[in-house]
Amino acid sequence: MRVSVFKDLGSIGIGGASYAIMLGIMVLSIVYDRALEPVVTFAFDAGRSIIGAIDSLVSGSHWGQVAANHLRERVNMTHVVLSIPAIIVAAIVIGIPFNYVLGGTRTALQRIAIALISVPATVVLAVGLFTFNALVPEAYAALLRFADLVWQASLNALSASGDTIPCARKLTNAARKGFSGHHYVIMALCSMAASFLVNALFAFASKPRDA
């Protein structure tokens, strides 16, 4: 029971930390827009490459092409790629300590492996969700509404801190116009889910077998 609770808290901690770092990346990209332009350009090109790879994989499939076109037209892959460094940092800084707290028979290398595997697992989960959400439109619409609520609440909190944080209101206005924030929220949720699933798989794989 204790292990399960800590595993859940660790997954939530990774998601929350990754989202907070994503907001930090957003602020930096606004404040240092010229200096970080090469980074944003790289993220744009990487996002386009991901879509191109998916296009090749689903070539010849009608529903596959529908899903790929949905990804191309409705998902800001630049923001998805920019969120990956936040997930990496959160998985290492939050994930490894929480897996240490879990104790058990896991070695240091296993704890590191869990954190590192969680990152590509998050990307695969998110891309799959963004690509094939047309199969579950009502559920995805509800997820988008929730993500947008979280995003708007984050911006409102940032705007409300305008008296203590310089240019907070300007940053908020810029974010509302230029960022698809619900994608950040969904990536953070995917990082939670991926962390939980990877931990569960490691727990199952290391479970003693009866003779």
N, C-alpha and C positions, 0 to 999 in steps of 0.2 A: 504493500500500500504506500509506504513511504517513498519507495523508488518510483512508483507511478506518479505520485504527486510532484516529485522533483523533476521527473521527465517532462511533465506538462508545463511546469514553471519554466524549465529551461527552454522549451519550444516557444512559449510566450515571450520569454526574455529576448530570444534571438529575433523574433518578429518585431517586437517593440524597438529594440536597439537598431535593427536594420532600417526601420522606418524613420527613426530619429536621425540617423546618418544620412539617409536619402534627403531629408529636409535640409540638412547641412550642405549637401552637395548642390541642392537647388539654390540655396542662398549664395553659395560661392559662385555658381555659374551666372547669377544675376550681377553680383558685385564686381566680379572679375571676368566679365563677359569676353573682353578682347583677349585677355591672357589665356583663358580656357577654351578659346574657339577651336584650337587643334584637337582638344579632347572631345568636344562636342561633335566635331566633324568625324573623328574616328568612331564615335558611338553611332553616328548616323550611318556610316559605311558598314559597320559591323551588323547593325540592324538590317540593312538592306541585304547583306550576305546571308543572314539567317533566313530571311524570306525567300531568297533565291534558292537556298538549299532545300527548303520545304517544298518549293515549287517543283524542284527536280524529283523529290521523293514521291510526290503525289501525281506526277505527270501521267495522264491517261485515265485518271479517276475523276469522274464528274464531281462527286461530293468532296474529294480531296481538293480540287481546284476551287470549289466554292469556299471551303475553309481557308485556303491560302489567300484568296482574294479578300476575304473578311479580315484576315490578319493584316494584309497590306493597306486596306482602306480605313480601318477603324482603330488600329492599335499604333500608338506612337512608340515604335521600336527603339528610337533614340533614347527615350526615357527608360525603357526596359533595360537597355544595355548599361545606361548610367547607374542603374540601381544595383548592378552586380557587385561593384566594389564594396558597397555598403553591406551586402549580404555576406561577402567574404570576411570583412572585419568583424561583423556581429557573430558569425559562426565560430571564429577563432577566439575572440575576446570573451564572448558570453558562453558559447557552446562547450568549449574545452573545460573551463572551470566548473560548469554545472555537471558535466559528465564525471569530473573528479569527485564532486560532492556525492554523486550516485554511488561511488565506491564499487563494491562487488569485486569481480575478478578481472575487470578490464585493465589492460596495461595502458601506459602512457601513449604508446603507438596506436592502440585501438581508439583512445579518446580523440587523438589527432585525426585518425582516419574518419571517424564519425563526423567531425566538423568539416573536413575537406569534402567528403562525399555528399554532405548536405547541400553544398553550393551547386554542383551540376544537377543534383536532384531537384533543387528549387527552379533552376532554369528550364529543365525538361517539363516539370509540372506546370510552370507558368506559360510556356510556349504552347503546350498541349491545351491548356485551358483557353488561352487567347485564340488558338487556331480552331478548335472544335466546339466552341461554345454555342455555335448555331444548332447543335444537336439538343441542347437544353436551354432554349431561349428564355423561358420564364425564370429558371433558377439563376441564370447569368444576369438577367435584368435586376433581380433582387440583390445579387452580389454587387452590381454596379451602383445601385442606390445606396447600399451600405457603405461602399468605398467612397462615394461622393460625400456622404454625411461626415465620415471621418476626415476627409480632405478639407471640407469647408470648415469643420470645427478647428482643425489645425491652423488654417489661415485666419480664422476669427481670433484665435488665441494669440497668434503672432501680431495681428493688427492691434489687439487690445493692449499689447505691451509697448505700444508706440511711445509712451511717456518715459520708458526706461531703456528701450533699445533704439539707438539712432536709426532713422530711415525705415523703421519696421513697417509703417503703413505703405511706403513706396515699394518695399519688397513684396508686400502682400498683393498690391495692385498688379505688379509685374508678374507675380506667380499666377494670379487668376487669369491673366491674358495669355501667358505663354507656356503653361505647363498642364499636362494631362495627369493631374495629381492622383486620380483614382487608379492609374496604373501603378503608382508607387505603393498605394495601399494594398492592391492585389498582390504585388510582388512580396510585400511584407507578410501577407497572409500565407502565400505559397511557401515562404521560408519557414514559417511556423509548422505548416503541414509536412514539409520535407524533413525538417528536423525530427518531428515526432515519428514519422515513418521510418527514417534511417535508424533512430534509436530502437524502435520496436523490432526492426529486422535484426540488428546486432544482438538484442536481448534474446530473440528467438533462436538465432544461430548459435549463441553461446550457452543456451539452456542445456543442462546435463541430460543426456539420453539414458533412459532406463535400460538396463542390460537385458 
